[in-house]
Amino acid sequence: MIAEIGLAVLWMAAALAMLQLIAGGLSLRPEGRQLAALVRPVAVMQGVLVLVAFGALVTLFVTTDLSVKLVVDNSHSAKPLIFKIAGTWGNHEGSMLLWVTIMAVAGAFVALIERRLEERTLIATLAGQAFISLGFYAFLLIASNPFARLQEPVDDGQGLNPLLQDVGLAFHPPTLYVGYVGLSIAFSFAVGALVTRNVGPAFARAMRPWVLGAWIFLTVGITAGSYWAYYTLGWGGWWFWDPVENASLMPWLAATALLHSVSVLASRDALRAWTVMLGVVAFSMSMVGTFLVRSGILTSVHAFAVDPQRGTFILALLAIDIGSALALFGVRASTVSEGARFSFLSREASLVFNNVMLCGILGIVLVGTLYPLVTESMGVKVSVGAPYFNPVSAIFAFPMLLVMAVGPMLRWRKDRLDGERARRVSLPLAACGLLAVVVLVGVELTAHRISLLPALGIAMASGLVPASLLPLVGRNLRRTPFAVWGMVVAHLGLAVALFGMASESAFTTERLAALSIGETRDVGPWQVRLDGMMPVAGPNYTALEASVTARYEGGAPIVLHPEAESFANPPGTRNQSALLTRWNGQLYTVLGEQGDDGRWQMRFWWKPFVPLIWVGGLMVALGGFLALLGRVAADVRRLVAKDKIAWRRMRQGR
C-alpha cells in the first residue's frame, strides 16, 4: 500500500507542477493576474507531496519490501540500516526521486520566504521551476517508476554494489544533488528575470543565497566524493579525471564564476548579461552531468548505466530546458542593459578575467569528457586523461590564481597604481614571487627532481597563502564583515588544497611488494612489516585482514589493518585500504591476493601532505558558509529595519 501511496502523491505533485506552470504563465498577462495568488501555495503543496513520496520510498527500503522491484534490485534484508537508507538513492530511480524531491522542496522555500523580488519576477521564476520539474516528473512516471511492483515477491533482495556500501554513499550524493538543485533555482531566477525584463541588483540579491548555497554543497560533495573514492577503491589516487568526476566538476566551475558575477551585480550593478548567461550555463552543466551519468554511455563505479532509451529521454529534457533558456536569452539579450561601467584596472575587471579563465577550464573539461564518447561512436576508442587535462587546464588556472591574489586588493569601479596603492596592490605578487623562489630553491637543495607543473603548483600555493590573508591587513578584525572572512577563508583553502595536490603529485612514493609473514619493506621514510593474516566477519561481509606494523624513520610502531572484503549479496569484493595520517602526509596500504609461492601482494604509498587536499576543500566550503551567513544576517537586518520604519509610519499616521 505504501508504494501505491507514494506513486499517487507523485502523480498529484506532477499535476500541481502543471498547474503552477499554467497559473504562473497566465498571471503574467493583464487578464490573468488573479491567478498569481495560486502560484505560491501550489509550489508549497507540491514540495510537501514530493517529500511524502520520497518518505514512502525510504520506508520501503527500511522495511525491505520485497514486492517492490527497486528494493529487490538494490537492497537486502541483512544489510545494516544505514545502507538500507542510502540504498534509496544508490540507484537510478531512487536518485532521480531524490533530485525531484530536493527541487520541489527548494521551490517551496522560494515561494515561502522570498519577499525581496518584484512579485511578477518571482511568479515567472516559480513558473520556470515548474517547467523544469515537469520534465523530471515525466521522466520518473513514464520511464523510471521507483514504485513499480513485482508480479511475485521474492525471498530476498540482490543487495547493493559492494563499492557503494560505505558511509560515504549516505553523504556524497545528497550533497551533490542539493548543489545541482540550487543551480536549478538560479536558472529559474535567470529565466524569470529575462521574462519580466527585470535583470538588476534586486534580482541578484534574491538569487545570490541560492547560488552560494549550491556552491557550498557542490564543494562539500566533490570533496567528500574524492575522499570516498580515494579510500574505498584502493587505487591510491584522489582524482582520475573520470567522466563522472568531471560531471560534478563542470557545474562547480560554472557555479564559481556565477557566484562572483552575481555578487558584483548585487552590490555594484554590473555584469548583468554575464550573470544571466552563467545562470543558464551552470544548470546546463548539471543537466549534462545528469545525462552522462544516466544515459548508459559511461561505464564507471558511480555511474547509473541504464538503457539508452532513458538516456535519450534525458537528452530531450536537456535540449528542451537549455534550448528554451538560450532562445529566451537570445530574444531578450538586447533588453539586458549594460549596467554600471568599470575600468580595466578594478576589482570588477579582475573578476571578469577570472570568470573567463574558469569558463576556459570548463570548456577544456567538457571537450575532454565528450571527445572520447564522440570518437567511440565512430568506432575509434580514445582515452583522455591527466596528460591532457593537467597541462591544458594549467594554462588557464595559473593566470587565474595570480589575478585572484591581486584582485581583492583592487578598488571597485576604478583604481590607480600610484604611490601607496601601487605598493599595496603589488604586495601579493611580491609575496607569491618570493615564496615561489624559496620553495623552488628548497626543492632543488633537497635533491627532489619534480616536473614543472607540481613545482609551479607548490610555488603558487605557497605565495597564495599570505596573499589570501592580505585583505585582513589594516582592518578591525572584530568588525570585519563575514563576507570578507568568507572570501579570505575560501581563497586560503584553495591555496591549501593546491599545495596538497602539487605535493602529492611531486613527492608520492609507491611500492608494490610480495611479502611473507614477518618480511619488511621500505616505503619512503616508512618501514612496514607484514605481521599476520586473520579472517574477520563484518555485518554483511567476510574479510581477510592483514596486520601491518609501520614505523616512521624507525620510530614507534603503529599497526594497520587493510582488508580484502567479500560480499555475498550481491557477490563481489572490495579492497578496504588502511590509512595512517601524520601532519606531513599519509601512508596508504592495500592488501592484494596471495601468490602461488604463499606471499601476499601488498601495495604501499607514501603521500606527503595529501590530506591538505580535503582540508583545503572543506576550508573553501567553510568560506562559502561564512559568506552565506553574512549575507543572510544582512538581509535579516535590512528586513527588520524596513519593518521598524513601516511600524513607525503606521503609528505616526494614527
C-alpha distance (Angstrom), angle and dihedral (degrees) to the residues before:
residue distance angle dihedral
M1 . . .
I2 3.81 . .
A3 3.80 91.2 .
E4 3.81 91.4 51.9
I5 3.81 91.2 48.9
G6 3.80 90.6 50.2
L7 3.80 92.3 49.8
A8 3.81 92.5 45.7
V9 3.81 94.8 52.1
L10 3.80 89.4 45.6
W11 3.80 89.3 57.0
M12 3.81 89.5 47.3
A13 3.81 90.8 51.3
A14 3.80 89.8 51.3
A15 3.81 89.7 51.4
L16 3.81 90.0 51.0
A17 3.80 90.1 50.1
M18 3.80 88.4 54.9
L19 3.82 89.9 49.0
Q20 3.81 90.3 47.9
L21 3.80 91.2 52.5
I22 3.81 95.2 46.4
A23 3.82 95.0 43.5
G24 3.80 91.7 45.2
G25 3.78 93.1 49.0
L26 3.80 95.7 46.0
S27 3.80 93.3 44.9
L28 3.80 89.8 63.3
R29 3.80 87.8 68.6
P30 3.81 119.3 78.3
E31 3.79 93.0 -120.5
G32 3.81 93.2 52.9
R33 3.78 103.1 45.4
Q34 3.80 92.7 114.7
L35 3.83 88.0 67.9
A36 3.81 90.8 65.0
A37 3.81 89.7 82.6
L38 3.82 89.1 65.7
V39 3.79 97.9 56.9
R40 3.81 102.0 72.3
P41 3.86 97.7 46.5
V42 3.80 91.7 43.0
A43 3.82 90.5 52.9
V44 3.81 90.6 50.2
M45 3.81 93.3 48.1
Q46 3.78 91.0 47.8
G47 3.80 89.8 55.7
V48 3.81 91.4 50.3
L49 3.81 93.1 50.4
V50 3.79 94.8 49.4
L51 3.79 89.8 48.1
V52 3.81 88.2 54.8
A53 3.82 90.3 50.1
F54 3.80 92.2 51.3
G55 3.80 90.8 46.3
A56 3.81 88.1 53.8
L57 3.81 91.0 53.9
V58 3.81 92.0 48.9
T59 3.81 88.7 51.0
L60 3.81 91.0 52.6
F61 3.80 90.5 53.1
V62 3.82 95.1 44.4
T63 3.82 91.5 50.7
T64 3.83 91.4 40.5
D65 3.79 94.6 -128.9
L66 3.80 100.1 -162.4
S67 3.79 93.7 -167.2
V68 3.84 89.9 72.0
K69 3.80 113.9 83.7
L70 3.80 95.4 -145.6
V71 3.81 91.9 53.9
V72 3.80 92.0 48.3
D73 3.80 92.2 49.9
N74 3.81 96.1 46.7
S75 3.78 110.5 25.5
H76 3.79 144.2 49.3
S77 3.79 133.4 -158.7
A78 3.84 92.1 -121.4
K79 3.79 95.4 55.1
P80 3.82 118.7 112.8
L81 3.80 113.6 -102.0
I82 3.80 94.1 -110.4
F83 3.81 90.8 58.3
K84 3.79 92.0 45.7
I85 3.79 88.7 56.6
A86 3.81 93.6 42.3
G87 3.80 88.9 47.5
T88 3.80 86.7 67.9
W89 3.80 89.5 76.2
G90 3.82 98.0 22.6
N91 3.80 90.0 94.7
H92 3.78 139.8 54.2
E93 3.82 102.2 -96.7
G94 3.79 96.5 39.4
S95 3.77 94.0 47.4
M96 3.80 90.4 50.6
L97 3.81 90.1 51.4
L98 3.82 88.8 50.4
W99 3.82 88.4 51.1
V100 3.84 91.9 51.3
T101 3.81 91.2 44.5
I102 3.79 93.7 54.3
M103 3.80 90.0 44.8
A104 3.80 93.4 51.9
V105 3.81 93.9 44.0
A106 3.81 90.4 48.9
G107 3.80 89.9 50.9
A108 3.80 89.6 50.1
F109 3.82 90.4 53.2
V110 3.79 90.7 50.5
A111 3.79 89.5 52.0
L112 3.80 92.1 47.6
I113 3.79 103.9 43.9
E114 3.80 109.5 21.7
R115 3.80 109.5 105.7
R116 3.81 102.9 141.2
L117 3.78 97.8 76.1
E118 3.78 126.3 79.4
E119 3.83 107.9 -94.8
R120 3.82 95.6 -120.8
T121 3.79 91.5 51.9
L122 3.80 91.2 48.0
I123 3.82 91.6 50.0
A124 3.81 89.7 50.0
T125 3.82 88.8 49.0
L126 3.81 92.6 52.8
A127 3.80 90.2 46.3
G128 3.80 89.0 52.8
Q129 3.80 90.2 50.4
A130 3.79 90.0 50.9
F131 3.81 89.8 50.9
I132 3.82 90.7 56.0
S133 3.80 92.4 43.5
L134 3.81 93.4 52.2
G135 3.79 91.1 61.7
F136 3.80 91.9 52.8
Y137 3.80 92.1 45.2
A138 3.79 88.7 53.1
F139 3.79 90.3 48.8
L140 3.81 92.1 51.5
L141 3.78 97.9 42.8
I142 3.81 97.7 40.9
A143 3.80 106.2 30.6
S144 3.83 108.3 14.6
N145 3.80 111.7 31.2
P146 3.83 106.5 178.7
F147 3.83 92.4 -165.5
A148 3.81 98.9 55.6
R149 3.81 113.3 141.4
L150 3.80 128.3 -139.0
Q151 3.77 117.8 -123.2
E152 3.80 89.4 -126.5
P153 3.84 126.4 21.1
V154 3.80 115.5 -120.0
D155 3.80 131.3 -138.2
D156 3.80 95.3 -108.7
G157 3.78 143.1 -17.3
Q158 3.78 129.3 -91.8
G159 3.80 93.7 -119.6
L160 3.79 132.1 -135.3
N161 3.80 128.1 -62.8
P162 3.84 104.6 -83.9
L163 3.79 91.3 -130.3
L164 3.81 88.5 59.1
Q165 3.80 94.3 49.4
D166 3.75 92.7 96.5
V167 3.79 133.7 106.8
G168 3.80 87.4 -115.7
L169 3.81 89.0 72.2
A170 3.79 89.8 60.2
F171 3.80 89.6 57.4
H172 3.80 111.4 25.6
P173 3.86 104.0 61.1
P174 3.83 97.5 43.4
T175 3.81 92.1 51.9
L176 3.80 91.3 50.0
Y177 3.80 91.8 47.4
V178 3.81 91.7 51.5
G179 3.81 86.6 53.3
Y180 3.79 93.2 48.8
V181 3.79 92.4 47.6
G182 3.79 91.8 47.2
L183 3.78 86.6 58.6
S184 3.81 89.5 51.2
I185 3.82 87.9 57.6
A186 3.81 89.8 50.3
F187 3.80 88.4 49.2
S188 3.81 90.8 51.9
F189 3.81 91.0 48.9
A190 3.80 89.4 52.7
V191 3.81 91.5 49.0
G192 3.80 91.7 46.7
A193 3.81 91.9 50.4
L194 3.79 91.2 49.3
V195 3.81 93.0 48.6
T196 3.81 92.7 51.8
R197 3.82 95.2 34.1
N198 3.79 89.7 -123.6
V199 3.81 104.3 133.2
G200 3.77 105.1 149.5
P201 3.81 145.4 105.5
A202 3.83 94.0 -63.8
F203 3.81 90.6 55.6
A204 3.81 90.2 47.4
R205 3.81 93.4 49.1
A206 3.80 90.3 52.5
M207 3.80 92.0 46.4
R208 3.82 98.2 43.6
P209 3.84 100.2 76.2
W210 3.81 90.5 52.1
V211 3.79 92.6 49.2
L212 3.79 91.2 46.3
G213 3.80 92.6 47.4
A214 3.81 92.0 47.7
W215 3.80 90.5 48.8
I216 3.82 91.9 50.8
F217 3.80 92.8 51.3
L218 3.80 92.5 45.1
T219 3.80 89.5 51.6
V220 3.79 92.8 49.8
G221 3.81 92.1 43.3
I222 3.80 94.2 51.1
T223 3.81 91.8 44.9
A224 3.81 92.4 48.8
G225 3.80 92.2 44.4
S226 3.79 91.4 51.3
Y227 3.80 92.0 51.9
W228 3.81 92.1 44.3
A229 3.81 91.5 54.6
Y230 3.81 90.5 42.9
Y231 3.79 96.9 58.6
T232 3.82 99.9 27.1
L233 3.80 104.6 47.3
G234 3.80 94.4 48.4
W235 3.81 93.0 -141.2
G236 3.78 94.4 121.9
G237 3.81 96.0 -126.0
W238 3.79 134.1 107.9
W239 3.85 98.7 -156.6
F240 3.80 130.4 19.6
W241 3.82 102.9 173.5
D242 3.78 86.5 -113.7
P243 3.84 110.4 174.9
V244 3.79 90.0 -118.2
E245 3.81 90.6 51.5
N246 3.79 87.8 50.5
A247 3.80 89.5 49.9
S248 3.82 88.9 67.3
L249 3.81 95.7 36.6
M250 3.82 94.9 57.0
P251 3.84 95.6 59.6
W252 3.81 89.0 46.0
L253 3.80 92.0 54.7
A254 3.81 91.4 48.8
A255 3.82 91.6 44.5
T256 3.81 90.7 51.7
A257 3.80 90.6 54.7
L258 3.81 90.8 44.2
L259 3.81 91.9 49.9
H260 3.79 92.8 56.9
S261 3.80 92.8 42.6
V262 3.81 95.8 49.6
S263 3.81 90.5 47.8
V264 3.80 90.7 55.0
L265 3.81 91.4 47.9
A266 3.80 92.4 48.1
S267 3.79 95.4 50.0
R268 3.83 104.7 25.3
D269 3.82 105.3 23.2
A270 3.81 93.1 -124.5
L271 3.84 135.9 120.0
R272 3.81 94.5 39.8
A273 3.80 97.4 155.2
W274 3.82 90.7 40.9
T275 3.80 91.0 55.3
V276 3.79 95.6 49.2
M277 3.79 93.5 45.0
L278 3.80 93.6 47.3
G279 3.81 89.7 49.4
V280 3.79 88.1 58.9
V281 3.82 94.0 42.4
A282 3.82 94.7 48.9
F283 3.80 94.1 55.3
S284 3.81 89.6 40.6
M285 3.81 88.2 60.8
S286 3.81 89.7 50.7
M287 3.79 89.3 53.5
V288 3.82 92.0 46.5
G289 3.79 88.9 51.7
T290 3.80 90.6 49.6
F291 3.79 90.2 51.7
L292 3.81 93.0 49.0
V293 3.80 94.0 49.1
R294 3.81 97.4 43.6
S295 3.78 106.1 30.5
G296 3.80 96.5 81.4
I297 3.82 92.5 -121.8
L298 3.82 92.2 109.1
T299 3.78 130.5 63.7
S300 3.79 110.5 -155.4
V301 3.78 140.3 138.5
H302 3.79 90.7 -110.3
A303 3.81 100.9 31.7
F304 3.80 121.0 107.6
A305 3.80 96.1 -133.6
V306 3.78 101.7 -163.7
D307 3.77 135.1 158.9
P308 3.82 117.0 -58.2
Q309 3.82 92.0 -121.1
R310 3.78 90.3 69.8
G311 3.78 89.0 44.9
T312 3.80 88.3 55.6
F313 3.81 89.1 51.8
I314 3.81 90.7 54.1
L315 3.78 91.2 45.9
A316 3.80 88.7 53.8
L317 3.82 90.1 50.6
L318 3.80 89.9 49.9
A319 3.80 91.5 50.5
I320 3.82 93.3 47.3
D321 3.81 97.9 44.8
I322 3.78 99.2 39.8
G323 3.80 95.5 33.4
S324 3.80 90.7 53.1
A325 3.81 92.2 48.4
L326 3.81 92.9 48.3
A327 3.80 90.6 47.7
L328 3.80 90.0 50.6
F329 3.80 90.2 48.9
G330 3.79 90.3 50.3
V331 3.80 91.5 51.3
R332 3.81 96.2 43.8
A333 3.82 100.5 33.0
S334 3.79 90.7 98.0
T335 3.81 89.6 58.0
V336 3.82 92.5 55.8
S337 3.78 103.3 94.3
E338 3.77 120.9 -140.9
G339 3.78 95.8 -112.3
A340 3.78 125.5 -152.4
R341 3.78 115.0 -14.3
F342 3.79 125.7 -129.7
S343 3.77 136.2 -171.1
F344 3.77 128.2 -106.4
L345 3.81 89.1 -106.2
S346 3.82 103.5 57.4
R347 3.77 141.3 96.5
E348 3.80 90.9 -100.6
A349 3.82 90.1 55.8
S350 3.81 91.1 51.5
L351 3.81 89.8 51.9
V352 3.80 91.2 49.4
F353 3.80 90.0 50.8
N354 3.79 91.9 50.8
N355 3.79 91.0 46.3
V356 3.80 88.6 55.6
M357 3.81 89.9 49.6
L358 3.81 91.6 49.2
C359 3.79 90.3 49.9
G360 3.81 88.5 49.7
I361 3.81 91.1 54.2
L362 3.80 89.0 45.7
G363 3.80 90.4 53.8
I364 3.81 91.3 49.2
V365 3.80 92.4 51.1
L366 3.81 92.1 45.2
V367 3.81 93.5 50.5
G368 3.81 92.7 44.3
T369 3.79 90.7 50.5
L370 3.80 98.0 46.2
Y371 3.81 99.9 36.6
P372 3.85 96.0 74.8
L373 3.82 89.4 49.0
V374 3.79 91.5 52.6
T375 3.81 93.9 47.7
E376 3.82 91.9 45.6
S377 3.80 89.6 54.7
M378 3.81 85.6 57.9
G379 3.79 92.9 50.9
V380 3.81 97.9 -99.3
K381 3.80 120.4 111.6
V382 3.79 114.9 -148.6
S383 3.79 127.6 177.9
V384 3.80 118.0 -146.9
G385 3.79 114.7 -172.1
A386 3.78 145.0 135.0
P387 3.85 95.7 -35.7
Y388 3.82 87.0 65.4
F389 3.80 103.6 31.3
N390 3.80 100.2 44.4
P391 3.82 102.8 52.5
V392 3.81 96.8 33.7
S393 3.81 92.5 49.1
A394 3.80 89.8 47.5
I395 3.82 89.6 61.8
F396 3.81 87.5 68.0
A397 3.81 100.0 27.4
F398 3.82 100.4 59.2
P399 3.83 96.6 51.1
M400 3.80 87.9 46.0
L401 3.81 91.3 53.7
L402 3.80 91.8 49.1
V403 3.79 91.6 52.2
M404 3.81 89.5 44.6
A405 3.80 88.4 58.1
V406 3.82 92.5 52.6
G407 3.82 102.7 31.6
P408 3.84 99.2 76.4
M409 3.81 89.1 55.5
L410 3.82 93.4 57.4
R411 3.78 124.1 91.4
W412 3.77 124.2 -114.9
R413 3.81 119.4 -100.5
K414 3.81 97.2 3.0
D415 3.78 138.7 3.7
R416 3.79 135.2 -174.7
L417 3.78 125.3 -148.4
D418 3.78 101.4 -141.1
G419 3.78 131.4 121.5
E420 3.77 115.2 -32.0
R421 3.83 92.5 4.6
A422 3.80 91.1 57.7
R423 3.79 91.8 51.1
R424 3.80 92.8 46.7
V425 3.79 94.5 48.7
S426 3.81 94.6 43.3
L427 3.81 92.6 50.2
P428 3.86 94.6 83.1
L429 3.80 91.2 50.2
A430 3.81 91.0 47.6
A431 3.82 90.4 50.0
C432 3.81 91.1 49.3
G433 3.79 92.2 48.2
L434 3.81 95.7 46.1
L435 3.79 95.0 47.9
A436 3.80 90.7 43.8
V437 3.80 89.8 57.4
V438 3.81 91.8 46.2
V439 3.80 92.8 50.1
L440 3.79 94.9 45.9
V441 3.81 92.1 47.9
G442 3.81 89.9 47.9
V443 3.79 91.4 51.6
E444 3.79 90.8 49.1
L445 3.82 93.5 48.5
T446 3.79 92.2 51.4
A447 3.82 89.0 54.8
H448 3.80 94.1 -119.7
R449 3.76 109.9 151.4
I450 3.79 106.6 -155.9
S451 3.78 132.1 166.5
L452 3.77 124.5 -102.4
L453 3.82 100.7 -101.5
P454 3.84 96.9 52.6
A455 3.81 89.8 45.3
L456 3.80 91.3 51.8
G457 3.79 90.1 45.3
I458 3.81 93.2 53.2
A459 3.80 91.6 45.9
M460 3.80 93.7 46.8
A461 3.80 93.0 46.8
S462 3.80 91.4 49.4
G463 3.79 90.7 52.6
L464 3.79 93.9 44.9
V465 3.80 92.9 58.7
P466 3.83 96.1 70.6
A467 3.81 91.6 32.0
S468 3.82 89.5 57.5
L469 3.81 90.8 54.4
L470 3.80 96.6 48.2
P471 3.85 95.3 87.1
L472 3.83 86.4 67.6
V473 3.81 93.8 56.2
G474 3.77 112.1 110.6
R475 3.82 94.3 10.7
N476 3.76 129.5 118.5
L477 3.81 96.3 -113.8
R478 3.80 93.3 -154.4
R479 3.79 91.2 56.8
T480 3.79 97.2 38.7
P481 3.84 108.4 121.9
F482 3.79 117.8 -110.3
A483 3.81 88.6 -121.2
V484 3.81 89.8 63.3
W485 3.80 91.7 46.2
G486 3.79 88.7 49.7
M487 3.80 92.0 52.5
V488 3.81 91.7 48.2
V489 3.82 94.7 47.7
A490 3.83 93.0 45.0
H491 3.81 93.5 49.2
L492 3.80 90.5 44.9
G493 3.80 90.0 49.8
L494 3.79 90.1 52.3
A495 3.81 89.5 53.4
V496 3.82 91.2 48.9
A497 3.82 92.1 49.0
L498 3.81 91.5 47.2
F499 3.80 90.6 51.8
G500 3.81 90.0 51.6
M501 3.82 92.6 48.2
A502 3.80 93.7 48.5
S503 3.81 93.8 44.5
E504 3.80 92.2 49.2
S505 3.79 90.2 51.2
A506 3.80 94.5 44.6
F507 3.79 104.7 41.2
T508 3.83 108.8 25.5
T509 3.79 114.9 133.3
E510 3.81 117.9 -157.9
R511 3.80 126.4 -167.0
L512 3.82 126.8 -175.8
A513 3.78 109.2 -166.3
A514 3.81 139.8 173.7
L515 3.80 105.4 -145.2
S516 3.75 135.0 -172.0
I517 3.79 119.3 -153.8
G518 3.80 107.5 -73.4
E519 3.82 96.8 19.6
T520 3.82 121.4 131.8
R521 3.79 132.8 -150.6
D522 3.81 134.6 -176.3
V523 3.81 119.3 -123.6
G524 3.79 109.7 -178.6
P525 3.83 106.0 -61.6
W526 3.83 91.6 -13.3
Q527 3.78 131.6 93.0
V528 3.81 112.6 -155.9
R529 3.82 127.9 -169.9
L530 3.79 128.8 -170.4
D531 3.81 104.9 -133.5
G532 3.79 102.5 175.6
M533 3.80 151.6 -45.4
M534 3.79 128.8 -115.2
P535 3.83 137.0 172.2
V536 3.80 118.5 -115.1
A537 3.79 134.0 -177.0
G538 3.79 123.6 -136.7
P539 3.82 128.1 -166.5
N540 3.81 92.4 -85.7
Y541 3.80 105.3 2.5
T542 3.80 144.1 48.2
A543 3.76 122.7 -130.9
L544 3.75 145.7 -174.0
E545 3.79 109.0 -130.2
A546 3.78 125.5 -159.1
S547 3.78 123.4 -150.9
V548 3.80 109.8 -143.5
T549 3.81 124.6 179.3
A550 3.80 115.3 -152.5
R551 3.82 128.3 -169.3
Y552 3.79 124.0 -170.4
E553 3.83 107.7 -138.6
G554 3.80 90.2 -26.7
G555 3.80 94.7 -49.9
A556 3.78 131.0 134.4
P557 3.83 116.3 -35.0
I558 3.80 119.9 -106.5
V559 3.81 121.0 -169.2
L560 3.82 121.5 -137.7
H561 3.81 127.9 -169.2
P562 3.82 114.6 -157.2
E563 3.82 113.3 180.0
A564 3.78 139.4 -152.8
E565 3.82 102.9 -150.6
S566 3.81 128.2 -160.9
F567 3.82 122.9 -159.0
A568 3.79 125.4 -161.9
N569 3.82 99.3 -165.6
P570 2.93 101.4 73.9
P571 3.82 100.4 3.7
G572 3.78 110.4 -113.9
T573 3.78 146.5 116.0
R574 3.78 135.8 -123.3
N575 3.78 132.5 -169.7
Q576 3.78 107.7 -138.4
S577 3.78 106.9 -157.6
A578 3.80 123.2 -144.6
L579 3.79 116.8 -136.2
L580 3.78 129.2 -160.0
T581 3.79 112.3 -166.6
R582 3.80 125.9 -159.7
W583 3.79 129.9 172.1
N584 3.82 90.1 -97.8
G585 3.79 101.4 42.2
Q586 3.77 149.4 -45.9
L587 3.79 135.2 -81.9
Y588 3.82 109.1 -142.6
T589 3.82 119.7 -162.4
V590 3.81 129.8 -175.1
L591 3.79 128.7 -176.4
G592 3.80 117.7 -137.7
E593 3.81 133.5 -178.0
Q594 3.78 130.2 -58.8
G595 3.79 114.9 -103.0
D596 3.78 128.1 -135.6
D597 3.81 88.9 -100.4
G598 3.81 91.5 59.0
R599 3.79 95.7 -107.4
W600 3.78 122.5 127.1
Q601 3.78 123.4 -122.8
M602 3.80 110.0 -127.5
R603 3.80 132.3 177.2
F604 3.78 122.2 -156.2
W605 3.79 131.1 -175.1
W606 3.78 129.2 -175.2
K607 3.80 106.8 -158.6
P608 3.81 114.4 -174.3
F609 3.82 114.1 -143.3
V610 3.81 93.7 -12.1
P611 3.86 93.3 138.6
L612 3.80 87.7 65.8
I613 3.81 87.9 73.9
W614 3.80 91.7 67.9
V615 3.80 95.2 33.1
G616 3.79 87.7 55.3
G617 3.81 92.1 46.7
L618 3.79 91.2 53.4
M619 3.81 90.2 46.8
V620 3.81 89.0 54.4
A621 3.82 89.6 52.1
L622 3.82 90.5 45.9
G623 3.80 89.3 53.4
G624 3.79 89.2 53.2
F625 3.80 90.6 49.1
L626 3.82 92.0 51.8
A627 3.79 90.2 49.9
L628 3.82 90.8 48.4
L629 3.79 90.8 48.7
G630 3.79 90.3 51.4
R631 3.80 92.6 48.6
V632 3.80 93.5 48.2
A633 3.81 91.7 47.5
A634 3.82 90.4 50.3
D635 3.82 91.2 49.5
V636 3.81 91.2 49.4
R637 3.80 91.3 50.0
R638 3.81 90.1 48.8
L639 3.81 92.3 50.8
V640 3.81 92.5 46.2
A641 3.79 90.6 50.5
K642 3.81 90.6 49.0
D643 3.82 90.9 50.3
K644 3.79 91.3 49.5
I645 3.80 90.8 52.1
A646 3.80 91.6 48.5
W647 3.81 91.2 48.1
R648 3.82 91.4 48.9
R649 3.79 91.8 50.1
M650 3.78 91.2 48.1
R651 3.81 91.3 52.5
Q652 3.80 91.5 46.7
G653 3.80 89.4 51.5
R654 3.76 89.9 56.1
